[in-house]
Structure formats: C-alpha cells, structure tokens
C-alpha cells in the first residue's frame, strides 16, 4: 500500500508556546484552504490524504476532521484508538442507502464522532466545525426564509407564491421568491415569462451571476415580488451542486431585502439541503394526509436531518388545506406528533384554489378572509423573525387601499 501523503499548514507561533494541533484527512484542496483561513485558533493543521500510521501519530491533537470522500466509517475505531481524548468530526458523503446511514450513525455513536451532513460547501463544513468546537451560530441568514413540504402536494408552491405577494406589499425592500424544488418549476401558476433556474446553470457554475443579471432573469409579478422559477431540465434535477446554490443565495441576498425559498420535499438534493442550511426561518408545510406527516417526513427526518444534529425545533409548522372534522387529525394532533410548534393553520378553500390557478391569480387576491388572515399572520411573523422593515410610506398605504375592494368587496 502506498504511503499516505502529508504536509503541514503552518502559522508562526511564539517560542515556547504550547499549541494543540488539528489533523485533517482529506484530498479536497478547497477544504484545506478554507480550513486554514476559517479556524485560526489551530495554527498547525496536519493534512493527510488517508488513514495510516503517520496520520494517527501526531502529538497534542485537539481536533481530527475526517473527509467522507476518502475515509470510511469503519475507520472510526482506528482513529479513536489513535486519539482517545480528541474531538473527531466526520463529513458524510454519498450515502446511498438507509442501511448505510444507520451503520454510520451507530459507529459514530460508538466512537463519539460528530457528523456533518452531505451537500455542504467547504465554507459550510468549516462553519459547522466551528459550531461544534466553539458553539458558534450556523450558516443561516435571517433574511432567507425557507419552506418545505412533508410530501409532494402539501402546497409549498402555492403558499410561497401567496406569502411572497403579501410580503411584497408589506416590506420596504424587494422580495425574491426562488423555486429550488428540482422536480417542480413552479412557473405554471401564472403567466411566467422569464428565466428558469436551469437557464442560469452556466452562470452559477462559473460564478458570473451578478445582481443585475439575477434581477433581469426574474419575473416581476404585479410589481409586488420577483420570482425565479425552478428547474425545467429533467436531466439536471440532481446536478445542481452545493457551490452553485450557495452562490445563487449569496447573490440573492446582495440583490434583495428578503429571499423566500420554495425548497420542495426532496431533502436529498443539494438545492433543498442549501435551503435548509441557509434558512434563518424554516417552515414545514403539511396537510392532514397521513402519507406526509406520518409517512414520508418521519423517514426524511430520521435518515437525513436528525443524523447531522437537526431537530424538529428547526421548523415552524404550517398545517395547510385544513378541514375541521372529528374523523380527521386536528392541527394540534399533527403538531404534537411532529414535535413542532404550529405557526398557522390554513383552511381548505375548496375549488377556489383551482379557480385561482386557472385565472392565473393569487389566492390572497380572491376575496376570502379565511385564507388571507392566516397568511397575514405568517407574513407578520416573517417580518419580525427576519428583521426587515415594514413599508409605512404613503405609496404602500395607497397600494393596500387599492387592493381592499378586491379582498373584501
């Protein structure tokens, strides 16, 4: 077996100073560079490209970071024997089956290894390492608000479109809705005329997207909010990378005051994972259908979210299409079962939803207070949580007054 390559990323230190070391086992050049810049508390980072005797013999080690691209979970025992009192962190990679995930989790618990989930950029891995070591905050932004569904058909697209319309009327800056669900473009609810996510693939890959181009790619709906519709290229559904979506959200924050994200229900993609990681507020939308809150989402939670430290408290619950019937689960029952605080309950509006879609209108503009009221409560919650300012200008008041006849007349 060839000997593992190793080298030291060294920073000068005072003579006689005792400094604990950091061991990184990885072949990822970007991660090496970001780690050196991102954790200056450890001046000497010993880098190896695989587990061998040398990688297990560094003195005075405080932290070992194992890259799942070149280290397997079966190595945990060997690493723990080499570093019995050291913090060991493992970045998960390419976990293709639940049985593999469970095996990895069991070994991690047995050998006291902290796990970092898949679909992270190098920067996000280092931020997560800092969170583990120093209890720092994560990579989320208050101005990114992410919505997810317990299952397809829970109403994420409809809810995000309508809440974006309300927020566009309420806040002082511009609102952007990004549809990041790779399986649903979300551009069929109205006469969408602009670019889709797949049209920006080259710009995202080359990091050439700028605020002006992003804004020009978005549809400006009724002069209230901007919308970048999702992917329409079936072959690209799983080929958006962590770096591309991270860059998109970075440019979006530079361009817009508030970013609403439709994350869909597929948590095993880079797009949805980035929506989860970066969302300052995260909402889970479900219906009374058991296939969602009792069938699909518990599997997603146990296999993808929980293993990397996620909790049910990461989400605010929205019960959608709700029908108060003793033969159906109540919103309180669903909240209790999922272990999430319910933010709002949105009632079922029957065929009105289909009518709004057919007429290419938003439900908030269809004159039903039973729908508008919970959405308004949700909008107020988002404004407070994200720290954006409400628009109290004369222009905003005239805009709200102008709409009142449509909503209540």
Secondary structure, DSSP 8 states (H G I E B T S, - for coil): -----EEEE-----TT----EEEEE---HHHHHHHHHH-TT-S-EEEESS-STGGG--SSEEEEEEETTT--GGGHHHHHHH-TTSEEEEE-----SHHHHHHHHHHHHHTTEEEE-SS--HHHHHHHHHHHHH----S-EEEEEEEEESSTTSSHHHHHHHHHHHHHHHBSS-EEEEE--TT----TTTT--S-BGGGGHHHHHHT---HHHHHHHSEEETTTEEEEB----GGGTT---HHHHHHHHHHHHHH-SEEEEE--S-TTSHHHHHHHHHEEEEEEEE-S-HIIIIIIHHHHIIIIIGGGT--GGG-EEEEEEE---TTS--HHHHHHHHT-EEEEEEE--TTHHHHHHHTT--GGGSS-HHHHHHHHHHHHHHHHHHT--B--SHHHHHHHHHHHHHHH-
